[in-house]
Amino acid sequence: MRDHVTPRRVVILGGGFAGLFAARALRKSPVAVTVVDRRAHHLFQPLLYQCASGILSEGQIAQPLRGVLRRHHNVRCVLAEATDVDAGARLVHARRPEGADIVLPYDDLIVAVGMRQSYFGHDEFAAHAPGMKTLDDALDIRRRIYRAFEMAETAADDRERQQWLTFARGRAVVKAGPLHLSGFAGWLAWLFIRLAFLTGFRSRLGAVLSWSVVFATGSRRARAFTMPGTDVSAARAAGPKAPEPP
Ligand SMILES: Cc1cc2nc3c(=O)[nH]c(=O)nc-3n(C[C@H](O)[C@H](O)[C@H](O)COP(=O)(O)OP(=O)(O)OC[C@H]3O[C@@H](n4cnc5c(N)ncnc54)[C@H](O)[C@@H]3O)c2cc1C
């Protein structure tokens, strides 16, 4: 006896990169795919920096999920927030934007809901160091930056103007147990941590050299986007649309 219906029902939670690529991989398969996301758009996260700093508008880094998947005839999109998964009964419980609960049966489930900001037990940092994972986060940071510019413009004296225009370049807070470093010392500690543990595929000397150039010149080059066939400059050149998965 078969343990699934035909066509097989695949539910994908999350329409981020992972969810989209899963839907794309199933495009020609004899399955009925349901992509569930709490946002109606697919967000190109690597361009959040540009959105937060006002270089790109939100419409240039996000696209309607339905639009991205419009040629995938075996895919339907559901705007809902997944709240629970009953693996035994193969059911996803989700909440629609207006509050109604829905249940989605599945034969196969792909969970691709990304991640969220962590302050490692120090949620009080959030007020001073907001995360940047969603459009709302980027727009909040943009508001803060523009508000600071406005305040600087009308500051009473240079000292106050300087304070509004200080965006913590070369400053950080590093806390490990009882050790608490802030300002330039914190930044040096962070640099050490990056070099010692996080440099990854690059040579440490190369990382030091490029950071020195960035620090000395105040520039920040676009990050390399590592997904095959996609890069940040191509995305920016593409204009108002973020790149669509092939
Ligand atoms: C600022 C920034 C810059 C980055 N730059 C780069 C880069 O240069 N190169 C690189 O390789 N990577 C970069 N990344 C990382 C890359 O964007 C992520 O690794 C990638 O987006 C992860 O894809 P994902 O599908 O797992 O999650 P996401 O893209 O986060 O997608 C998760 C989706 O799930 C949805 N979701 C979450 N919870 C629920 C729920 N309960 N119910 C329904 N839907 C839900 C969300 O709305 C979202 O659409 C960057 C990330 C950020 C934040």
The ligand as an SDF file (V2000), in Angstrom:
LIG
                    3D

 53 58  0  0  0  0  0  0  0  0999 V2000
   23.1260   41.0990    5.5180 C   0  0  0  0  0  0  0  0  0  0  0  0
   23.4560   39.7480    4.9300 C   0  0  0  0  0  0  0  0  0  0  0  0
   24.4290   39.6330    3.9330 C   0  0  0  0  0  0  0  0  0  0  0  0
   24.7450   38.3850    3.3960 C   0  0  0  0  0  0  0  0  0  0  0  0
   25.7050   38.3110    2.4270 N   0  0  0  0  0  0  0  0  0  0  0  0
   25.9990   37.1010    1.8770 C   0  0  0  0  0  0  0  0  0  0  0  0
   26.9900   36.9710    0.8430 C   0  0  0  0  0  0  0  0  0  0  0  0
   27.5860   37.9620    0.4120 O   0  0  0  0  0  0  0  0  0  0  0  0
   27.2590   35.7300    0.3610 N   0  0  0  0  0  0  0  0  0  0  0  0
   26.6040   34.6080    0.8230 C   0  0  0  0  0  0  0  0  0  0  0  0
   26.8730   33.5030    0.3420 O   0  0  0  0  0  0  0  0  0  0  0  0
   25.6550   34.7010    1.7850 N   0  0  0  0  0  0  0  0  0  0  0  0
   25.3490   35.8970    2.3280 C   0  0  0  0  0  0  0  0  0  0  0  0
   24.4080   35.9960    3.3220 N   0  0  0  0  0  0  0  0  0  0  0  0
   23.7850   34.7550    3.8270 C   0  0  0  0  0  0  0  0  0  0  0  0
   22.6390   34.3050    2.9330 C   0  0  0  0  0  0  0  0  0  0  0  0
   21.7910   35.3690    2.5950 O   0  0  0  0  0  0  0  0  0  0  0  0
   21.8970   33.2520    3.7330 C   0  0  0  0  0  0  0  0  0  0  0  0
   22.7980   32.1930    4.0000 O   0  0  0  0  0  0  0  0  0  0  0  0
   20.7180   32.7360    2.9710 C   0  0  0  0  0  0  0  0  0  0  0  0
   19.7760   33.7560    2.7460 O   0  0  0  0  0  0  0  0  0  0  0  0
   20.0760   31.6180    3.7640 C   0  0  0  0  0  0  0  0  0  0  0  0
   19.0170   31.1310    2.9850 O   0  0  0  0  0  0  0  0  0  0  0  0
   17.8200   30.3720    3.6760 P   0  0  0  0  0  0  0  0  0  0  0  0
   16.8650   30.0050    2.6080 O   0  0  0  0  0  0  0  0  0  0  0  0
   18.3610   29.2890    4.5580 O   0  0  0  0  0  0  0  0  0  0  0  0
   17.1700   31.4430    4.6780 O   0  0  0  0  0  0  0  0  0  0  0  0
   16.4830   32.8370    4.3380 P   0  0  0  0  0  0  0  0  0  0  0  0
   17.0050   33.4330    3.0880 O   0  0  0  0  0  0  0  0  0  0  0  0
   16.5690   33.6290    5.6040 O   0  0  0  0  0  0  0  0  0  0  0  0
   14.9600   32.4380    4.0750 O   0  0  0  0  0  0  0  0  0  0  0  0
   14.1450   31.9640    5.0960 C   0  0  0  0  0  0  0  0  0  0  0  0
   12.7040   32.2190    4.6770 C   0  0  0  0  0  0  0  0  0  0  0  0
   11.8530   31.5550    5.6040 O   0  0  0  0  0  0  0  0  0  0  0  0
   10.7930   32.4240    5.9490 C   0  0  0  0  0  0  0  0  0  0  0  0
   10.3360   32.0090    7.2760 N   0  0  0  0  0  0  0  0  0  0  0  0
   11.0080   32.0560    8.4410 C   0  0  0  0  0  0  0  0  0  0  0  0
   10.2760   31.5520    9.4230 N   0  0  0  0  0  0  0  0  0  0  0  0
    9.1020   31.1720    8.8690 C   0  0  0  0  0  0  0  0  0  0  0  0
    7.9290   30.5770    9.3920 C   0  0  0  0  0  0  0  0  0  0  0  0
    7.8070   30.2290   10.6810 N   0  0  0  0  0  0  0  0  0  0  0  0
    6.8910   30.3480    8.5550 N   0  0  0  0  0  0  0  0  0  0  0  0
    6.9890   30.6710    7.2310 C   0  0  0  0  0  0  0  0  0  0  0  0
    8.0860   31.2230    6.6940 N   0  0  0  0  0  0  0  0  0  0  0  0
    9.1310   31.4690    7.5030 C   0  0  0  0  0  0  0  0  0  0  0  0
   11.3780   33.8100    5.9060 C   0  0  0  0  0  0  0  0  0  0  0  0
   10.3620   34.7950    5.7110 O   0  0  0  0  0  0  0  0  0  0  0  0
   12.3300   33.6960    4.7140 C   0  0  0  0  0  0  0  0  0  0  0  0
   11.6980   34.0460    3.5020 O   0  0  0  0  0  0  0  0  0  0  0  0
   24.0720   37.2240    3.8730 C   0  0  0  0  0  0  0  0  0  0  0  0
   23.0770   37.3340    4.8650 C   0  0  0  0  0  0  0  0  0  0  0  0
   22.7660   38.5790    5.3920 C   0  0  0  0  0  0  0  0  0  0  0  0
   21.7000   38.6900    6.4650 C   0  0  0  0  0  0  0  0  0  0  0  0
  1  2  1  0
  2  3  1  0
  2 52  2  0
  3  4  2  0
  4  5  1  0
  4 50  1  0
  5  6  2  0
  6  7  1  0
  6 13  1  0
  7  8  2  0
  7  9  1  0
  9 10  1  0
 10 11  2  0
 10 12  1  0
 12 13  2  0
 13 14  1  0
 14 15  1  0
 14 50  1  0
 15 16  1  0
 16 17  1  0
 16 18  1  0
 18 19  1  0
 18 20  1  0
 20 21  1  0
 20 22  1  0
 22 23  1  0
 23 24  1  0
 24 25  2  0
 24 26  1  0
 24 27  1  0
 27 28  1  0
 28 29  2  0
 28 30  1  0
 28 31  1  0
 31 32  1  0
 32 33  1  0
 33 34  1  0
 33 48  1  0
 34 35  1  0
 35 36  1  0
 35 46  1  0
 36 37  1  0
 36 45  1  0
 37 38  2  0
 38 39  1  0
 39 40  1  0
 39 45  2  0
 40 41  1  0
 40 42  2  0
 42 43  1  0
 43 44  2  0
 44 45  1  0
 46 47  1  0
 46 48  1  0
 48 49  1  0
 50 51  2  0
 51 52  1  0
 52 53  1  0
M  END
$$$$
